[in-house]
Amino acid sequence: MRRTMMKSKIHRATVTAASIDYQGSITVDSSLLKAADIQQYEQVHVFDITNGARLVTYAIPGDEGEVCINGAAARKVDVGDLVIILSFGAYSPAELAGFQPHVVKVDSRNRRAAHIPPDSSAPGASAEQVLVDE
């Protein structure tokens, strides 16, 4: 049986723009996408911390510091809102041995504040406890 697990997370990004007339998606700083192992056009879930809205869309790379909600989703998320961007994957039991997601925490300007790579291993530490600045 395959299990659906969180693969990637960009935590507490600040929405910098909203473009209702764009054809959907979320535009995210390309360096954040790379650090979180999120590919162009990959399905992502967006959780708005500020207002509780949740939506599913796809990611496209953007400029440094950019987090832009595009298309109809721009009606659910406002500029300045804090969001969590997640992607998920389906894994076999063998793939789950030692599995840890990519977690990228960002500051108020959407710069990477910490990266928790999937190979982080400290005795007794969870992925959320091991921070590696890059």
C-alpha positions, 0 to 999 in steps of 0.5 A, spaced: 500 500 500 502 506 498 501 512 503 500 519 501 505 523 505 507 531 505 513 531 501 515 539 501 513 545 505 514 552 504 512 555 511 510 562 512 511 565 506 508 572 505 503 573 499 506 579 495 501 580 489 495 577 487 493 577 479 486 575 478 486 575 471 492 570 470 491 563 468 491 560 475 497 557 479 501 560 484 508 564 482 513 562 488 521 564 488 524 559 484 530 558 489 524 556 494 521 551 490 528 548 488 530 548 496 523 545 497 523 540 491 517 543 488 517 542 480 514 547 475 507 545 474 507 541 480 500 540 484 501 544 491 496 546 496 496 553 499 493 554 506 492 561 508 494 562 515 491 569 516 484 567 514 484 560 514 482 559 506 485 552 503 486 551 495 489 547 490 493 549 484 500 548 481 507 552 482 510 556 477 517 559 478 518 566 480 523 572 481 526 573 488 522 574 494 515 573 489 509 569 492 503 571 487 496 568 487 494 567 480 487 566 477 481 565 481 485 563 488 486 571 488 479 572 491 481 567 497 488 570 499 490 577 499 497 581 499 500 580 505 497 574 508 501 568 510 501 562 507 504 555 507 505 551 501 505 544 501 506 538 496 505 531 497 507 524 494 505 517 494 510 512 497 511 505 498 513 502 505 520 501 502 520 508 500 518 510 507 524 507 511 527 514 513 523 518 509 523 526 511 520 531 507 523 538 505 521 543 509 523 551 508 522 556 513 522 563 510 522 570 513 518 576 512 521 578 506 520 570 503 528 569 504 530 562 506 530 562 514 532 555 515 532 549 510 530 542 513 533 537 508 530 530 508 537 527 510 537 531 517 538 526 522 540 528 529 539 522 535 532 523 537 530 529 533 524 530 528 525 534 522 522 540 525 527 540 530 533 540 526 535 547 522 540 547 517 541 555 515 544 555 507 
